[in-house]
Amino acid sequence: MDKITDAKTEFRRRQWTQIIQDCQNSGMTVVGWCSQNNVNTKSYYYWLRKIRSLA
């Protein structure tokens, strides 16, 4: 069960890393990009903080 949880977490981390990179490379504001791409801004900032802490 622990391996499944680890795999899910790793998948989500990779997914959000790509979302954050797409947003940052777009040249748009975070709010504008999130609105256009149906991404919750609170989730965006949560994952941004989480990914930065892992780096």
mmCIF entry with sequence, helices, sheets and N, C-alpha, C, O atoms, coordinates in Angstrom:
data_MODEL
# 
_entry.id   MODEL 
# 
_entity.id                         1 
_entity.type                       polymer 
_entity.pdbx_number_of_molecules   1 
# 
_entity_poly.entity_id                      1 
_entity_poly.type                           'polypeptide(L)' 
_entity_poly.nstd_linkage                   no 
_entity_poly.nstd_monomer                   no 
_entity_poly.pdbx_seq_one_letter_code       MDKITDAKTEFRRRQWTQIIQDCQNSGMTVVGWCSQNNVNTKSYYYWLRKIRSLA 
_entity_poly.pdbx_seq_one_letter_code_can   MDKITDAKTEFRRRQWTQIIQDCQNSGMTVVGWCSQNNVNTKSYYYWLRKIRSLA 
_entity_poly.pdbx_strand_id                 A 
# 
loop_
_entity_poly_seq.entity_id 
_entity_poly_seq.num 
_entity_poly_seq.mon_id 
_entity_poly_seq.hetero 
1 1  MET n 
1 2  ASP n 
1 3  LYS n 
1 4  ILE n 
1 5  THR n 
1 6  ASP n 
1 7  ALA n 
1 8  LYS n 
1 9  THR n 
1 10 GLU n 
1 11 PHE n 
1 12 ARG n 
1 13 ARG n 
1 14 ARG n 
1 15 GLN n 
1 16 TRP n 
1 17 THR n 
1 18 GLN n 
1 19 ILE n 
1 20 ILE n 
1 21 GLN n 
1 22 ASP n 
1 23 CYS n 
1 24 GLN n 
1 25 ASN n 
1 26 SER n 
1 27 GLY n 
1 28 MET n 
1 29 THR n 
1 30 VAL n 
1 31 VAL n 
1 32 GLY n 
1 33 TRP n 
1 34 CYS n 
1 35 SER n 
1 36 GLN n 
1 37 ASN n 
1 38 ASN n 
1 39 VAL n 
1 40 ASN n 
1 41 THR n 
1 42 LYS n 
1 43 SER n 
1 44 TYR n 
1 45 TYR n 
1 46 TYR n 
1 47 TRP n 
1 48 LEU n 
1 49 ARG n 
1 50 LYS n 
1 51 ILE n 
1 52 ARG n 
1 53 SER n 
1 54 LEU n 
1 55 ALA n 
# 
_struct_asym.id          A 
_struct_asym.entity_id   1 
# 
loop_
_struct_conf.conf_type_id 
_struct_conf.id 
_struct_conf.pdbx_PDB_helix_id 
_struct_conf.beg_label_comp_id 
_struct_conf.beg_label_asym_id 
_struct_conf.beg_label_seq_id 
_struct_conf.pdbx_beg_PDB_ins_code 
_struct_conf.end_label_comp_id 
_struct_conf.end_label_asym_id 
_struct_conf.end_label_seq_id 
_struct_conf.pdbx_end_PDB_ins_code 
_struct_conf.beg_auth_comp_id 
_struct_conf.beg_auth_asym_id 
_struct_conf.beg_auth_seq_id 
_struct_conf.end_auth_comp_id 
_struct_conf.end_auth_asym_id 
_struct_conf.end_auth_seq_id 
_struct_conf.pdbx_PDB_helix_class 
_struct_conf.details 
_struct_conf.pdbx_PDB_helix_length 
HELX_P HELX_P1 AA1 ASP A 2  ? SER A 26 ? ASP A 2  SER A 26 1 ? 25 
HELX_P HELX_P2 AA2 VAL A 30 ? GLN A 36 ? VAL A 30 GLN A 36 1 ? 7  
HELX_P HELX_P3 AA3 THR A 41 ? LEU A 54 ? THR A 41 LEU A 54 1 ? 14 
# 
_struct_conf_type.id          HELX_P 
_struct_conf_type.criteria    ? 
_struct_conf_type.reference   ? 
# 
loop_
_atom_site.group_PDB 
_atom_site.id 
_atom_site.type_symbol 
_atom_site.label_atom_id 
_atom_site.label_alt_id 
_atom_site.label_comp_id 
_atom_site.label_asym_id 
_atom_site.label_entity_id 
_atom_site.label_seq_id 
_atom_site.pdbx_PDB_ins_code 
_atom_site.Cartn_x 
_atom_site.Cartn_y 
_atom_site.Cartn_z 
_atom_site.occupancy 
_atom_site.B_iso_or_equiv 
_atom_site.pdbx_formal_charge 
_atom_site.auth_seq_id 
_atom_site.auth_comp_id 
_atom_site.auth_asym_id 
_atom_site.auth_atom_id 
_atom_site.pdbx_PDB_model_num 
ATOM 1   N N  . MET A 1 1  ? 0.823  -1.200 0.000   1.00 0.00 ? 1  MET A N  1 
ATOM 2   C CA . MET A 1 1  ? 0.000  0.000  0.000   1.00 0.00 ? 1  MET A CA 1 
ATOM 3   C C  . MET A 1 1  ? 0.864  1.261  0.000   1.00 0.00 ? 1  MET A C  1 
ATOM 4   O O  . MET A 1 1  ? 0.503  2.265  -0.613  1.00 0.00 ? 1  MET A O  1 
ATOM 5   N N  . ASP A 1 2  ? 1.992  1.207  0.680   1.00 0.00 ? 2  ASP A N  1 
ATOM 6   C CA . ASP A 1 2  ? 2.868  2.362  0.770   1.00 0.00 ? 2  ASP A CA 1 
ATOM 7   C C  . ASP A 1 2  ? 3.469  2.722  -0.584  1.00 0.00 ? 2  ASP A C  1 
ATOM 8   O O  . ASP A 1 2  ? 3.648  3.901  -0.886  1.00 0.00 ? 2  ASP A O  1 
ATOM 9   N N  . LYS A 1 3  ? 3.783  1.717  -1.403  1.00 0.00 ? 3  LYS A N  1 
ATOM 10  C CA . LYS A 1 3  ? 4.337  1.973  -2.729  1.00 0.00 ? 3  LYS A CA 1 
ATOM 11  C C  . LYS A 1 3  ? 3.323  2.673  -3.627  1.00 0.00 ? 3  LYS A C  1 
ATOM 12  O O  . LYS A 1 3  ? 3.690  3.519  -4.442  1.00 0.00 ? 3  LYS A O  1 
ATOM 13  N N  . ILE A 1 4  ? 2.061  2.322  -3.478  1.00 0.00 ? 4  ILE A N  1 
ATOM 14  C CA . ILE A 1 4  ? 1.004  2.956  -4.264  1.00 0.00 ? 4  ILE A CA 1 
ATOM 15  C C  . ILE A 1 4  ? 0.897  4.425  -3.891  1.00 0.00 ? 4  ILE A C  1 
ATOM 16  O O  . ILE A 1 4  ? 0.799  5.288  -4.763  1.00 0.00 ? 4  ILE A O  1 
ATOM 17  N N  . THR A 1 5  ? 0.917  4.706  -2.603  1.00 0.00 ? 5  THR A N  1 
ATOM 18  C CA . THR A 1 5  ? 0.843  6.086  -2.135  1.00 0.00 ? 5  THR A CA 1 
ATOM 19  C C  . THR A 1 5  ? 2.034  6.887  -2.641  1.00 0.00 ? 5  THR A C  1 
ATOM 20  O O  . THR A 1 5  ? 1.874  8.024  -3.085  1.00 0.00 ? 5  THR A O  1 
ATOM 21  N N  . ASP A 1 6  ? 3.221  6.306  -2.576  1.00 0.00 ? 6  ASP A N  1 
ATOM 22  C CA . ASP A 1 6  ? 4.421  6.979  -3.072  1.00 0.00 ? 6  ASP A CA 1 
ATOM 23  C C  . ASP A 1 6  ? 4.321  7.250  -4.568  1.00 0.00 ? 6  ASP A C  1 
ATOM 24  O O  . ASP A 1 6  ? 4.719  8.318  -5.033  1.00 0.00 ? 6  ASP A O  1 
ATOM 25  N N  . ALA A 1 7  ? 3.799  6.303  -5.314  1.00 0.00 ? 7  ALA A N  1 
ATOM 26  C CA . ALA A 1 7  ? 3.652  6.469  -6.760  1.00 0.00 ? 7  ALA A CA 1 
ATOM 27  C C  . ALA A 1 7  ? 2.653  7.578  -7.079  1.00 0.00 ? 7  ALA A C  1 
ATOM 28  O O  . ALA A 1 7  ? 2.880  8.373  -7.992  1.00 0.00 ? 7  ALA A O  1 
ATOM 29  N N  . LYS A 1 8  ? 1.560  7.637  -6.339  1.00 0.00 ? 8  LYS A N  1 
ATOM 30  C CA . LYS A 1 8  ? 0.559  8.688  -6.544  1.00 0.00 ? 8  LYS A CA 1 
ATOM 31  C C  . LYS A 1 8  ? 1.147  10.062 -6.244  1.00 0.00 ? 8  LYS A C  1 
ATOM 32  O O  . LYS A 1 8  ? 0.933  11.017 -6.990  1.00 0.00 ? 8  LYS A O  1 
ATOM 33  N N  . THR A 1 9  ? 1.883  10.148 -5.151  1.00 0.00 ? 9  THR A N  1 
ATOM 34  C CA . THR A 1 9  ? 2.500  11.412 -4.767  1.00 0.00 ? 9  THR A CA 1 
ATOM 35  C C  . THR A 1 9  ? 3.507  11.865 -5.814  1.00 0.00 ? 9  THR A C  1 
ATOM 36  O O  . THR A 1 9  ? 3.549  13.043 -6.168  1.00 0.00 ? 9  THR A O  1 
ATOM 37  N N  . GLU A 1 10 ? 4.308  10.949 -6.304  1.00 0.00 ? 10 GLU A N  1 
ATOM 38  C CA . GLU A 1 10 ? 5.302  11.276 -7.331  1.00 0.00 ? 10 GLU A CA 1 
ATOM 39  C C  . GLU A 1 10 ? 4.622  11.701 -8.631  1.00 0.00 ? 10 GLU A C  1 
ATOM 40  O O  . GLU A 1 10 ? 5.077  12.635 -9.291  1.00 0.00 ? 10 GLU A O  1 
ATOM 41  N N  . PHE A 1 11 ? 3.545  11.026 -9.001  1.00 0.00 ? 11 PHE A N  1 
ATOM 42  C CA . PHE A 1 11 ? 2.804  11.393 -10.205 1.00 0.00 ? 11 PHE A CA 1 
ATOM 43  C C  . PHE A 1 11 ? 2.254  12.808 -10.080 1.00 0.00 ? 11 PHE A C  1 
ATOM 44  O O  . PHE A 1 11 ? 2.381  13.615 -11.000 1.00 0.00 ? 11 PHE A O  1 
ATOM 45  N N  . ARG A 1 12 ? 1.643  13.102 -8.935  1.00 0.00 ? 12 ARG A N  1 
ATOM 46  C CA . ARG A 1 12 ? 1.090  14.441 -8.709  1.00 0.00 ? 12 ARG A CA 1 
ATOM 47  C C  . ARG A 1 12 ? 2.177  15.502 -8.712  1.00 0.00 ? 12 ARG A C  1 
ATOM 48  O O  . ARG A 1 12 ? 1.984  16.583 -9.270  1.00 0.00 ? 12 ARG A O  1 
ATOM 49  N N  . ARG A 1 13 ? 3.318  15.208 -8.097  1.00 0.00 ? 13 ARG A N  1 
ATOM 50  C CA . ARG A 1 13 ? 4.418  16.167 -8.058  1.00 0.00 ? 13 ARG A CA 1 
ATOM 51  C C  . ARG A 1 13 ? 4.892  16.487 -9.475  1.00 0.00 ? 13 ARG A C  1 
ATOM 52  O O  . ARG A 1 13 ? 5.124  17.649 -9.808  1.00 0.00 ? 13 ARG A O  1 
ATOM 53  N N  . ARG A 1 14 ? 5.032  15.470 -10.293 1.00 0.00 ? 14 ARG A N  1 
ATOM 54  C CA . ARG A 1 14 ? 5.459  15.690 -11.684 1.00 0.00 ? 14 ARG A CA 1 
ATOM 55  C C  . ARG A 1 14 ? 4.409  16.473 -12.465 1.00 0.00 ? 14 ARG A C  1 
ATOM 56  O O  . ARG A 1 14 ? 4.736  17.361 -13.252 1.00 0.00 ? 14 ARG A O  1 
ATOM 57  N N  . GLN A 1 15 ? 3.150  16.130 -12.237 1.00 0.00 ? 15 GLN A N  1 
ATOM 58  C CA . GLN A 1 15 ? 2.056  16.811 -12.926 1.00 0.00 ? 15 GLN A CA 1 
ATOM 59  C C  . GLN A 1 15 ? 2.046  18.302 -12.569 1.00 0.00 ? 15 GLN A C  1 
ATOM 60  O O  . GLN A 1 15 ? 1.943  19.155 -13.450 1.00 0.00 ? 15 GLN A O  1 
ATOM 61  N N  . TRP A 1 16 ? 2.151  18.607 -11.281 1.00 0.00 ? 16 TRP A N  1 
ATOM 62  C CA . TRP A 1 16 ? 2.135  19.996 -10.844 1.00 0.00 ? 16 TRP A CA 1 
ATOM 63  C C  . TRP A 1 16 ? 3.405  20.735 -11.238 1.00 0.00 ? 16 TRP A C  1 
ATOM 64  O O  . TRP A 1 16 ? 3.358  21.940 -11.486 1.00 0.00 ? 16 TRP A O  1 
ATOM 65  N N  . THR A 1 17 ? 4.520  20.054 -11.302 1.00 0.00 ? 17 THR A N  1 
ATOM 66  C CA . THR A 1 17 ? 5.750  20.692 -11.777 1.00 0.00 ? 17 THR A CA 1 
ATOM 67  C C  . THR A 1 17 ? 5.550  21.174 -13.207 1.00 0.00 ? 17 THR A C  1 
ATOM 68  O O  . THR A 1 17 ? 5.967  22.279 -13.555 1.00 0.00 ? 17 THR A O  1 
ATOM 69  N N  . GLN A 1 18 ? 4.917  20.356 -14.033 1.00 0.00 ? 18 GLN A N  1 
ATOM 70  C CA . GLN A 1 18 ? 4.646  20.736 -15.420 1.00 0.00 ? 18 GLN A CA 1 
ATOM 71  C C  . GLN A 1 18 ? 3.653  21.893 -15.486 1.00 0.00 ? 18 GLN A C  1 
ATOM 72  O O  . GLN A 1 18 ? 3.840  22.816 -16.279 1.00 0.00 ? 18 GLN A O  1 
ATOM 73  N N  . ILE A 1 19 ? 2.610  21.861 -14.675 1.00 0.00 ? 19 ILE A N  1 
ATOM 74  C CA . ILE A 1 19 ? 1.616  22.936 -14.645 1.00 0.00 ? 19 ILE A CA 1 
ATOM 75  C C  . ILE A 1 19 ? 2.285  24.254 -14.273 1.00 0.00 ? 19 ILE A C  1 
ATOM 76  O O  . ILE A 1 19 ? 2.042  25.281 -14.907 1.00 0.00 ? 19 ILE A O  1 
ATOM 77  N N  . ILE A 1 20 ? 3.126  24.222 -13.245 1.00 0.00 ? 20 ILE A N  1 
ATOM 78  C CA . ILE A 1 20 ? 3.812  25.435 -12.786 1.00 0.00 ? 20 ILE A CA 1 
ATOM 79  C C  . ILE A 1 20 ? 4.751  25.964 -13.866 1.00 0.00 ? 20 ILE A C  1 
ATOM 80  O O  . ILE A 1 20 ? 4.812  27.172 -14.095 1.00 0.00 ? 20 ILE A O  1 
ATOM 81  N N  . GLN A 1 21 ? 5.477  25.079 -14.524 1.00 0.00 ? 21 GLN A N  1 
ATOM 82  C CA . GLN A 1 21 ? 6.371  25.508 -15.607 1.00 0.00 ? 21 GLN A CA 1 
ATOM 83  C C  . GLN A 1 21 ? 5.584  26.124 -16.759 1.00 0.00 ? 21 GLN A C  1 
ATOM 84  O O  . GLN A 1 21 ? 5.991  27.141 -17.320 1.00 0.00 ? 21 GLN A O  1 
ATOM 85  N N  . ASP A 1 22 ? 4.463  25.511 -17.110 1.00 0.00 ? 22 ASP A N  1 
ATOM 86  C CA . ASP A 1 22 ? 3.625  26.044 -18.186 1.00 0.00 ? 22 ASP A CA 1 
ATOM 87  C C  . ASP A 1 22 ? 3.144  27.448 -17.845 1.00 0.00 ? 22 ASP A C  1 
ATOM 88  O O  . ASP A 1 22 ? 3.162  28.340 -18.693 1.00 0.00 ? 22 ASP A O  1 
ATOM 89  N N  . CYS A 1 23 ? 2.717  27.637 -16.611 1.00 0.00 ? 23 CYS A N  1 
ATOM 90  C CA . CYS A 1 23 ? 2.232  28.942 -16.170 1.00 0.00 ? 23 CYS A CA 1 
ATOM 91  C C  . CYS A 1 23 ? 3.353  29.970 -16.211 1.00 0.00 ? 23 CYS A C  1 
ATOM 92  O O  . CYS A 1 23 ? 3.166  31.071 -16.728 1.00 0.00 ? 23 CYS A O  1 
ATOM 93  N N  . GLN A 1 24 ? 4.503  29.623 -15.676 1.00 0.00 ? 24 GLN A N  1 
ATOM 94  C CA . GLN A 1 24 ? 5.621  30.563 -15.623 1.00 0.00 ? 24 GLN A CA 1 
ATOM 95  C C  . GLN A 1 24 ? 6.148  30.907 -17.010 1.00 0.00 ? 24 GLN A C  1 
ATOM 96  O O  . GLN A 1 24 ? 6.627  32.020 -17.227 1.00 0.00 ? 24 GLN A O  1 
ATOM 97  N N  . ASN A 1 25 ? 6.070  29.985 -17.937 1.00 0.00 ? 25 ASN A N  1 
ATOM 98  C CA . ASN A 1 25 ? 6.550  30.225 -19.302 1.00 0.00 ? 25 ASN A CA 1 
ATOM 99  C C  . ASN A 1 25 ? 5.532  30.944 -20.180 1.00 0.00 ? 25 ASN A C  1 
ATOM 100 O O  . ASN A 1 25 ? 5.860  31.365 -21.289 1.00 0.00 ? 25 ASN A O  1 
ATOM 101 N N  . SER A 1 26 ? 4.302  31.087 -19.694 1.00 0.00 ? 26 SER A N  1 
ATOM 102 C CA . SER A 1 26 ? 3.239  31.669 -20.505 1.00 0.00 ? 26 SER A CA 1 
ATOM 103 C C  . SER A 1 26 ? 3.354  33.181 -20.647 1.00 0.00 ? 26 SER A C  1 
ATOM 104 O O  . SER A 1 26 ? 2.865  33.752 -21.622 1.00 0.00 ? 26 SER A O  1 
ATOM 105 N N  . GLY A 1 27 ? 3.996  33.831 -19.685 1.00 0.00 ? 27 GLY A N  1 
ATOM 106 C CA . GLY A 1 27 ? 4.070  35.289 -19.705 1.00 0.00 ? 27 GLY A CA 1 
ATOM 107 C C  . GLY A 1 27 ? 2.823  35.953 -19.153 1.00 0.00 ? 27 GLY A C  1 
ATOM 108 O O  . GLY A 1 27 ? 2.726  37.180 -19.139 1.00 0.00 ? 27 GLY A O  1 
ATOM 109 N N  . MET A 1 28 ? 1.876  35.160 -18.702 1.00 0.00 ? 28 MET A N  1 
ATOM 110 C CA . MET A 1 28 ? 0.638  35.682 -18.124 1.00 0.00 ? 28 MET A CA 1 
ATOM 111 C C  . MET A 1 28 ? 0.778  35.764 -16.607 1.00 0.00 ? 28 MET A C  1 
ATOM 112 O O  . MET A 1 28 ? 1.714  35.218 -16.023 1.00 0.00 ? 28 MET A O  1 
ATOM 113 N N  . THR A 1 29 ? -0.173 36.456 -15.983 1.00 0.00 ? 29 THR A N  1 
ATOM 114 C CA . THR A 1 29 ? -0.215 36.442 -14.527 1.00 0.00 ? 29 THR A CA 1 
ATOM 115 C C  . THR A 1 29 ? -0.691 35.067 -14.084 1.00 0.00 ? 29 THR A C  1 
ATOM 116 O O  . THR A 1 29 ? -1.326 34.340 -14.847 1.00 0.00 ? 29 THR A O  1 
ATOM 117 N N  . VAL A 1 30 ? -0.378 34.723 -12.850 1.00 0.00 ? 30 VAL A N  1 
ATOM 118 C CA . VAL A 1 30 ? -0.804 33.426 -12.320 1.00 0.00 ? 30 VAL A CA 1 
ATOM 119 C C  . VAL A 1 30 ? -2.324 33.343 -12.312 1.00 0.00 ? 30 VAL A C  1 
ATOM 120 O O  . VAL A 1 30 ? -2.895 32.335 -12.728 1.00 0.00 ? 30 VAL A O  1 
ATOM 121 N N  . VAL A 1 31 ? -2.974 34.390 -11.844 1.00 0.00 ? 31 VAL A N  1 
ATOM 122 C CA . VAL A 1 31 ? -4.441 34.380 -11.769 1.00 0.00 ? 31 VAL A CA 1 
ATOM 123 C C  . VAL A 1 31 ? -5.045 34.235 -13.162 1.00 0.00 ? 31 VAL A C  1 
ATOM 124 O O  . VAL A 1 31 ? -5.976 33.454 -13.361 1.00 0.00 ? 31 VAL A O  1 
ATOM 125 N N  . GLY A 1 32 ? -4.521 34.980 -14.117 1.00 0.00 ? 32 GLY A N  1 
ATOM 126 C CA . GLY A 1 32 ? -5.030 34.902 -15.486 1.00 0.00 ? 32 GLY A CA 1 
ATOM 127 C C  . GLY A 1 32 ? -4.821 33.533 -16.101 1.00 0.00 ? 32 GLY A C  1 
ATOM 128 O O  . GLY A 1 32 ? -5.726 32.979 -16.726 1.00 0.00 ? 32 GLY A O  1 
ATOM 129 N N  . TRP A 1 33 ? -3.614 32.983 -15.922 1.00 0.00 ? 33 TRP A N  1 
ATOM 130 C CA . TRP A 1 33 ? -3.312 31.673 -16.481 1.00 0.00 ? 33 TRP A CA 1 
ATOM 131 C C  . TRP A 1 33 ? -4.175 30.596 -15.840 1.00 0.00 ? 33 TRP A C  1 
ATOM 132 O O  . TRP A 1 33 ? -4.727 29.737 -16.529 1.00 0.00 ? 33 TRP A O  1 
ATOM 133 N N  . CYS A 1 34 ? -4.287 30.647 -14.520 1.00 0.00 ? 34 CYS A N  1 
ATOM 134 C CA . CYS A 1 34 ? -5.089 29.642 -13.815 1.00 0.00 ? 34 CYS A CA 1 
ATOM 135 C C  . CYS A 1 34 ? -6.548 29.704 -14.249 1.00 0.00 ? 34 CYS A C  1 
ATOM 136 O O  . CYS A 1 34 ? -7.186 28.672 -14.455 1.00 0.00 ? 34 CYS A O  1 
ATOM 137 N N  . SER A 1 35 ? -7.069 30.909 -14.384 1.00 0.00 ? 35 SER A N  1 
ATOM 138 C CA . SER A 1 35 ? -8.453 31.064 -14.823 1.00 0.00 ? 35 SER A CA 1 
ATOM 139 C C  . SER A 1 35 ? -8.651 30.490 -16.223 1.00 0.00 ? 35 SER A C  1 
ATOM 140 O O  . SER A 1 35 ? -9.636 29.798 -16.478 1.00 0.00 ? 35 SER A O  1 
ATOM 141 N N  . GLN A 1 36 ? -7.733 30.770 -17.113 1.00 0.00 ? 36 GLN A N  1 
ATOM 142 C CA . GLN A 1 36 ? -7.832 30.294 -18.492 1.00 0.00 ? 36 GLN A CA 1 
ATOM 143 C C  . GLN A 1 36 ? -7.675 28.782 -18.588 1.00 0.00 ? 36 GLN A C  1 
ATOM 144 O O  . GLN A 1 36 ? -8.240 28.158 -19.486 1.00 0.00 ? 36 GLN A O  1 
ATOM 145 N N  . ASN A 1 37 ? -6.915 28.187 -17.672 1.00 0.00 ? 37 ASN A N  1 
ATOM 146 C CA . ASN A 1 37 ? -6.626 26.756 -17.732 1.00 0.00 ? 37 ASN A CA 1 
ATOM 147 C C  . ASN A 1 37 ? -7.366 25.940 -16.676 1.00 0.00 ? 37 ASN A C  1 
ATOM 148 O O  . ASN A 1 37 ? -7.041 24.776 -16.442 1.00 0.00 ? 37 ASN A O  1 
ATOM 149 N N  . ASN A 1 38 ? -8.353 26.549 -16.045 1.00 0.00 ? 38 ASN A N  1 
ATOM 150 C CA . ASN A 1 38 ? -9.190 25.869 -15.048 1.00 0.00 ? 38 ASN A CA 1 
ATOM 151 C C  . ASN A 1 38 ? -8.377 25.236 -13.925 1.00 0.00 ? 38 ASN A C  1 
ATOM 152 O O  . ASN A 1 38 ? -8.617 24.095 -13.531 1.00 0.00 ? 38 ASN A O  1 
ATOM 153 N N  . VAL A 1 39 ? -7.408 26.001 -13.418 1.00 0.00 ? 39 VAL A N  1 
ATOM 154 C CA . VAL A 1 39 ? -6.585 25.554 -12.301 1.00 0.00 ? 39 VAL A CA 1 
ATOM 155 C C  . VAL A 1 39 ? -6.919 26.437 -11.107 1.00 0.00 ? 39 VAL A C  1 
ATOM 156 O O  . VAL A 1 39 ? -6.948 27.662 -11.224 1.00 0.00 ? 39 VAL A O  1 
ATOM 157 N N  . ASN A 1 40 ? -7.170 25.820 -9.971  1.00 0.00 ? 40 ASN A N  1 
ATOM 158 C CA . ASN A 1 40 ? -7.466 26.568 -8.758  1.00 0.00 ? 40 ASN A CA 1 
ATOM 159 C C  . ASN A 1 40 ? -6.195 27.277 -8.289  1.00 0.00 ? 40 ASN A C  1 
ATOM 160 O O  . ASN A 1 40 ? -5.155 26.639 -8.121  1.00 0.00 ? 40 ASN A O  1 
ATOM 161 N N  . THR A 1 41 ? -6.274 28.603 -8.076  1.00 0.00 ? 41 THR A N  1 
ATOM 162 C CA . THR A 1 41 ? -5.076 29.356 -7.692  1.00 0.00 ? 41 THR A CA 1 
ATOM 163 C C  . THR A 1 41 ? -4.538 28.927 -6.331  1.00 0.00 ? 41 THR A C  1 
ATOM 164 O O  . THR A 1 41 ? -3.327 28.945 -6.114  1.00 0.00 ? 41 THR A O  1 
ATOM 165 N N  . LYS A 1 42 ? -5.410 28.546 -5.423  1.00 0.00 ? 42 LYS A N  1 
ATOM 166 C CA . LYS A 1 42 ? -4.936 28.081 -4.113  1.00 0.00 ? 42 LYS A CA 1 
ATOM 167 C C  . LYS A 1 42 ? -4.152 26.783 -4.259  1.00 0.00 ? 42 LYS A C  1 
ATOM 168 O O  . LYS A 1 42 ? -3.138 26.588 -3.588  1.00 0.00 ? 42 LYS A O  1 
ATOM 169 N N  . SER A 1 43 ? -4.616 25.900 -5.128  1.00 0.00 ? 43 SER A N  1 
ATOM 170 C CA . SER A 1 43 ? -3.887 24.656 -5.391  1.00 0.00 ? 43 SER A CA 1 
ATOM 171 C C  . SER A 1 43 ? -2.554 24.954 -6.061  1.00 0.00 ? 43 SER A C  1 
ATOM 172 O O  . SER A 1 43 ? -1.537 24.336 -5.749  1.00 0.00 ? 43 SER A O  1 
ATOM 173 N N  . TYR A 1 44 ? -2.572 25.907 -6.985  1.00 0.00 ? 44 TYR A N  1 
ATOM 174 C CA . TYR A 1 44 ? -1.331 26.292 -7.662  1.00 0.00 ? 44 TYR A CA 1 
ATOM 175 C C  . TYR A 1 44 ? -0.302 26.747 -6.641  1.00 0.00 ? 44 TYR A C  1 
ATOM 176 O O  . TYR A 1 44 ? 0.827  26.255 -6.653  1.00 0.00 ? 44 TYR A O  1 
ATOM 177 N N  . TYR A 1 45 ? -0.654 27.666 -5.763  1.00 0.00 ? 45 TYR A N  1 
ATOM 178 C CA . TYR A 1 45 ? 0.308  28.191 -4.790  1.00 0.00 ? 45 TYR A CA 1 
ATOM 179 C C  . TYR A 1 45 ? 0.702  27.144 -3.751  1.00 0.00 ? 45 TYR A C  1 
ATOM 180 O O  . TYR A 1 45 ? 1.834  27.148 -3.268  1.00 0.00 ? 45 TYR A O  1 
ATOM 181 N N  . TYR A 1 46 ? -0.218 26.251 -3.405  1.00 0.00 ? 46 TYR A N  1 
ATOM 182 C CA . TYR A 1 46 ? 0.105  25.155 -2.485  1.00 0.00 ? 46 TYR A CA 1 
ATOM 183 C C  . TYR A 1 46 ? 1.215  24.291 -3.075  1.00 0.00 ? 46 TYR A C  1 
ATOM 184 O O  . TYR A 1 46 ? 2.212  24.009 -2.410  1.00 0.00 ? 46 TYR A O  1 
ATOM 185 N N  . TRP A 1 47 ? 1.037  23.875 -4.324  1.00 0.00 ? 47 TRP A N  1 
ATOM 186 C CA . TRP A 1 47 ? 2.020  23.013 -4.969  1.00 0.00 ? 47 TRP A CA 1 
ATOM 187 C C  . TRP A 1 47 ? 3.306  23.754 -5.290  1.00 0.00 ? 47 TRP A C  1 
ATOM 188 O O  . TRP A 1 47 ? 4.384  23.162 -5.243  1.00 0.00 ? 47 TRP A O  1 
ATOM 189 N N  . LEU A 1 48 ? 3.216  25.030 -5.613  1.00 0.00 ? 48 LEU A N  1 
ATOM 190 C CA . LEU A 1 48 ? 4.420  25.818 -5.850  1.00 0.00 ? 48 LEU A CA 1 
ATOM 191 C C  . LEU A 1 48 ? 5.282  25.842 -4.592  1.00 0.00 ? 48 LEU A C  1 
ATOM 192 O O  . LEU A 1 48 ? 6.494  25.633 -4.658  1.00 0.00 ? 48 LEU A O  1 
ATOM 193 N N  . ARG A 1 49 ? 4.660  26.096 -3.459  1.00 0.00 ? 49 ARG A N  1 
ATOM 194 C CA . ARG A 1 49 ? 5.378  26.108 -2.180  1.00 0.00 ? 49 ARG A CA 1 
ATOM 195 C C  . ARG A 1 49 ? 5.956  24.728 -1.869  1.00 0.00 ? 49 ARG A C  1 
ATOM 196 O O  . ARG A 1 49 ? 7.097  24.612 -1.422  1.00 0.00 ? 49 ARG A O  1 
ATOM 197 N N  . LYS A 1 50 ? 5.164  23.692 -2.108  1.00 0.00 ? 50 LYS A N  1 
ATOM 198 C CA . LYS A 1 50 ? 5.604  22.328 -1.824  1.00 0.00 ? 50 LYS A CA 1 
ATOM 199 C C  . LYS A 1 50 ? 6.792  21.927 -2.704  1.00 0.00 ? 50 LYS A C  1 
ATOM 200 O O  . LYS A 1 50 ? 7.754  21.337 -2.214  1.00 0.00 ? 50 LYS A O  1 
ATOM 201 N N  . ILE A 1 51 ? 6.729  22.241 -3.981  1.00 0.00 ? 51 ILE A N  1 
ATOM 202 C CA . ILE A 1 51 ? 7.798  21.883 -4.910  1.00 0.00 ? 51 ILE A CA 1 
ATOM 203 C C  . ILE A 1 51 ? 9.063  22.683 -4.614  1.00 0.00 ? 51 ILE A C  1 
ATOM 204 O O  . ILE A 1 51 ? 10.168 22.145 -4.684  1.00 0.00 ? 51 ILE A O  1 
ATOM 205 N N  . ARG A 1 52 ? 8.909  23.958 -4.284  1.00 0.00 ? 52 ARG A N  1 
ATOM 206 C CA . ARG A 1 52 ? 10.085 24.767 -3.936  1.00 0.00 ? 52 ARG A CA 1 
ATOM 207 C C  . ARG A 1 52 ? 10.782 24.244 -2.694  1.00 0.00 ? 52 ARG A C  1 
ATOM 208 O O  . ARG A 1 52 ? 12.008 24.301 -2.600  1.00 0.00 ? 52 ARG A O  1 
ATOM 209 N N  . SER A 1 53 ? 10.014 23.734 -1.740  1.00 0.00 ? 53 SER A N  1 
ATOM 210 C CA . SER A 1 53 ? 10.624 23.226 -0.507  1.00 0.00 ? 53 SER A CA 1 
ATOM 211 C C  . SER A 1 53 ? 11.394 21.930 -0.757  1.00 0.00 ? 53 SER A C  1 
ATOM 212 O O  . SER A 1 53 ? 12.295 21.588 0.010   1.00 0.00 ? 53 SER A O  1 
ATOM 213 N N  . LEU A 1 54 ? 11.046 21.210 -1.822  1.00 0.00 ? 54 LEU A N  1 
ATOM 214 C CA . LEU A 1 54 ? 11.749 19.974 -2.159  1.00 0.00 ? 54 LEU A CA 1 
ATOM 215 C C  . LEU A 1 54 ? 13.054 20.239 -2.907  1.00 0.00 ? 54 LEU A C  1 
ATOM 216 O O  . LEU A 1 54 ? 13.954 19.400 -2.930  1.00 0.00 ? 54 LEU A O  1 
ATOM 217 N N  . ALA A 1 55 ? 13.139 21.410 -3.512  1.00 0.00 ? 55 ALA A N  1 
ATOM 218 C CA . ALA A 1 55 ? 14.330 21.731 -4.328  1.00 0.00 ? 55 ALA A CA 1 
ATOM 219 C C  . ALA A 1 55 ? 15.541 22.062 -3.490  1.00 0.00 ? 55 ALA A C  1 
ATOM 220 O O  . ALA A 1 55 ? 16.608 22.351 -4.034  1.00 0.00 ? 55 ALA A O  1 
# 
